[in-house]
Each structure stands twice: as C-alpha cells, then as structure tokens.
C-alpha cells in the first residue's frame, strides 16, 4: 500500500510540475493587432452618411509596383498602409465609372508623418506608430478629409473620413440615371 501511495504522489507531483511549467509560458502567442494601418471610411459630403463608391481603384503612389489597395469594386472603406521608411505616403483614388474615368479626375491624398517604432511585447515584437503632421488632398470628387486623431496605432478603428461629392440617383423603374431634373 505504501508503494502505491508513493507512485500516486510521484505521479501527482509530476503532473503539477508539468502543468505549472506549461502555464508559466504564454503559448497563445501575440493576439493583438500587429499592424498600424489607418482605415479610411467613405462618406457623402452633404449628408455625412456612409457611402459605397462603385467602381473605385485606390493605389499607393510611388509604392513598389503601384499596387492596388482595392480592385475595381464597390467599397465603403479602405486600409491605407503607410511606409515606415518614408515620411510621407500618397494614395490615388481613381473612379472607374464610365463618366468619371479620366486621368484629370483622379484624386490624391498625401499623409506626412513621423514613424515611431515601439516595442509591444516579447510575443508581439515591435511595430510602428505614426504621428500625422500634415494631410493634403486634391478636390476633384473628394470634398474633404477629416482625421480626428493624428496618432495612428494598432487599434483597428476608422482613422480617416473621406467625404465625396455625391449625387443621388433615382432608382425608380424607367428613370434615366444620367438625366437630372430641375424645377423651372
């Protein structure tokens, strides 16, 4: 009976040591968002309601390959990644609708910023935070851009509100969407 108690006690001790060792290490890894990428939402300038822009292409100006951040789809928001190795990043908004697809209507948004590397934790490592110093944009179809907070960190919230000049379209059957009616 003593030998059985000793085996049981030894097994219990080994199990407790094993449990303590595994719970002391964080096996879940980094669960936080590791990217400081500003999210831009699209709004109507007159009503300030969220809008979906049909057939828009957003791409980084001067980015490697000028890669597209959106394809020619409908979008109500877009992530605008900043370059940590530069102090400014520019983005182009190209409207692909039939009546708007002209090079002279492409809008450009430029953010000038300071990059700040921050150590987050051993599991997450380091990431860049950005302090936006200045923002500029063209005003072809963009009416205005608002940025309530100049700090861009890894919290996944909308950092920019882009207000577009919009026109309501009459969706009633038989209505001509290209024709605008005015009172005499």
C-alpha positions as CSV (number, residue, x, y, z in Angstrom):
1,X,0.0,0.0,0.0
2,X,2.9,2.4,0.8
3,X,4.4,1.7,-2.6
4,X,1.0,2.6,-4.3
5,X,0.8,5.9,-2.3
6,X,4.4,6.7,-3.4
7,X,3.6,6.1,-7.1
8,X,0.4,8.1,-6.8
9,X,2.3,11.0,-5.0
10,X,5.1,11.0,-7.6
11,X,2.6,11.0,-10.5
12,X,0.7,13.9,-8.9
13,X,3.9,15.8,-8.4
14,X,5.0,15.3,-12.0
15,X,1.6,16.4,-13.2
16,X,1.6,19.6,-11.1
17,X,5.2,20.4,-12.3
18,X,4.2,19.8,-15.9
19,X,1.0,22.0,-15.5
20,X,3.0,24.8,-13.8
21,X,5.7,24.8,-16.5
22,X,3.2,25.0,-19.4
23,X,1.0,27.7,-17.8
24,X,4.1,29.8,-17.0
25,X,4.8,30.1,-20.7
26,X,2.4,32.0,-22.9
27,X,1.5,29.5,-25.6
28,X,-1.2,31.7,-27.1
29,X,1.3,34.0,-28.8
30,X,0.5,37.5,-29.8
31,X,-3.2,38.1,-30.1
32,X,-3.0,41.8,-30.6
33,X,-3.3,43.5,-34.0
34,X,0.3,43.9,-35.1
35,X,-0.3,46.5,-37.8
36,X,-0.7,50.2,-37.6
37,X,-2.6,50.8,-40.8
38,X,-5.1,53.6,-40.9
39,X,-8.7,52.7,-42.0
40,X,-10.4,55.3,-44.2
41,X,-14.2,55.4,-44.4
42,X,-16.2,56.9,-47.3
43,X,-18.9,59.4,-46.6
44,X,-21.2,61.8,-48.6
45,X,-20.2,65.4,-48.2
46,X,-23.7,66.8,-47.9
47,X,-25.3,64.3,-45.6
48,X,-22.2,62.8,-43.9
49,X,-23.8,59.4,-44.3
50,X,-21.6,56.4,-45.1
51,X,-21.5,55.8,-48.9
52,X,-20.4,52.9,-51.1
53,X,-18.3,54.1,-54.0
54,X,-19.0,52.0,-57.1
55,X,-16.0,51.0,-59.3
56,X,-13.2,52.7,-57.4
57,X,-9.5,51.8,-57.5
58,X,-7.2,53.0,-54.7
59,X,-3.5,52.6,-55.0
60,X,-0.3,53.9,-53.4
61,X,1.6,56.5,-55.4
62,X,5.3,55.5,-55.7
63,X,4.7,52.2,-53.9
64,X,6.5,49.2,-55.3
65,X,4.6,48.3,-58.4
66,X,2.0,51.0,-57.5
67,X,0.0,48.1,-56.1
68,X,-3.8,48.5,-55.9
69,X,-5.3,48.5,-52.5
70,X,-8.8,47.9,-53.9
71,X,-9.8,46.4,-57.2
72,X,-12.5,48.0,-59.3
73,X,-15.2,47.0,-56.9
74,X,-17.7,48.8,-54.6
75,X,-16.1,49.9,-51.4
76,X,-17.1,51.9,-48.3
77,X,-13.7,51.9,-46.7
78,X,-10.1,51.0,-47.4
79,X,-6.9,50.4,-45.4
80,X,-4.1,52.9,-46.4
81,X,-0.8,51.4,-45.4
82,X,2.0,53.9,-44.6
83,X,5.7,53.3,-45.3
84,X,7.8,53.3,-42.2
85,X,10.9,54.1,-44.2
86,X,9.4,57.3,-45.6
87,X,8.0,60.5,-44.0
88,X,5.0,60.7,-46.5
89,X,2.8,58.4,-48.4
90,X,0.4,59.3,-51.2
91,X,-2.7,57.4,-52.4
92,X,-4.6,57.8,-55.6
93,X,-8.4,57.4,-55.9
94,X,-9.4,56.5,-59.5
95,X,-13.0,56.4,-60.4
96,X,-13.8,53.8,-62.9
97,X,-17.4,54.7,-63.7
98,X,-18.0,55.4,-67.4
99,X,-18.5,59.2,-67.0
100,X,-15.7,59.6,-64.4
101,X,-12.8,57.5,-65.7
102,X,-10.5,60.3,-66.7
103,X,-6.9,61.0,-65.5
104,X,-7.8,64.6,-64.7
105,X,-10.4,63.4,-62.1
106,X,-8.0,61.1,-60.1
107,X,-7.8,62.4,-56.5
108,X,-4.7,62.2,-54.4
109,X,-4.4,62.0,-50.6
110,X,-1.0,62.6,-49.0
111,X,-0.2,62.0,-45.4
112,X,3.1,63.4,-43.9
113,X,4.1,61.7,-40.7
114,X,6.8,60.7,-38.2
115,X,7.3,57.0,-37.7
116,X,7.9,55.7,-34.2
117,X,9.0,52.1,-33.6
118,X,7.5,50.7,-30.4
119,X,8.3,47.5,-28.6
120,X,5.0,45.9,-27.6
121,X,5.9,42.6,-26.0
122,X,8.1,39.6,-26.4
123,X,5.4,37.7,-28.3
124,X,4.3,40.6,-30.5
125,X,7.6,42.2,-31.0
126,X,7.9,45.8,-32.3
127,X,5.6,47.8,-34.6
128,X,5.5,51.3,-35.9
129,X,3.1,54.0,-34.7
130,X,2.6,57.1,-36.8
131,X,2.1,60.8,-35.9
132,X,0.5,62.6,-38.8
133,X,1.9,66.1,-39.1
134,X,0.1,67.2,-42.3
135,X,-2.5,66.0,-44.7
136,X,-3.3,67.3,-48.2
137,X,-5.6,66.1,-50.9
138,X,-7.0,67.1,-54.3
139,X,-10.6,68.1,-54.6
140,X,-12.0,66.6,-57.8
141,X,-14.5,64.3,-56.3
142,X,-13.2,64.4,-52.7
143,X,-14.8,67.3,-50.9
144,X,-12.9,67.0,-47.7
145,X,-11.0,64.6,-45.4
146,X,-11.3,64.5,-41.6
147,X,-8.8,62.9,-39.2
148,X,-10.0,63.3,-35.6
149,X,-6.7,61.9,-34.1
150,X,-3.3,62.3,-35.6
151,X,-1.9,59.2,-33.9
152,X,-2.1,56.0,-35.9
153,X,-1.6,52.9,-33.8
154,X,-2.6,49.3,-33.9
155,X,-6.2,49.9,-32.7
156,X,-8.4,48.8,-35.6
157,X,-10.7,51.8,-35.9
158,X,-11.6,54.2,-38.7
159,X,-8.8,56.9,-38.6
160,X,-9.9,58.9,-41.7
161,X,-13.2,60.1,-43.0
162,X,-13.2,60.9,-46.7
163,X,-16.1,63.0,-47.8
164,X,-17.0,62.6,-51.5
165,X,-19.1,64.8,-53.7
166,X,-22.2,62.6,-54.4
167,X,-25.3,62.8,-56.4
168,X,-28.5,60.9,-55.6
169,X,-29.6,58.6,-58.4
170,X,-33.3,58.0,-59.0
171,X,-33.7,54.2,-58.8
172,X,-37.4,54.1,-59.9
173,X,-38.1,51.9,-62.9
174,X,-37.9,53.8,-66.2
175,X,-35.8,56.7,-64.7
176,X,-32.8,57.8,-66.6
177,X,-29.9,57.9,-64.1
178,X,-27.9,60.3,-66.4
179,X,-30.7,62.8,-66.6
180,X,-31.1,65.4,-63.8
181,X,-34.4,67.1,-63.3
182,X,-34.6,70.7,-62.2
183,X,-37.5,73.0,-61.2
184,X,-38.0,75.9,-63.7
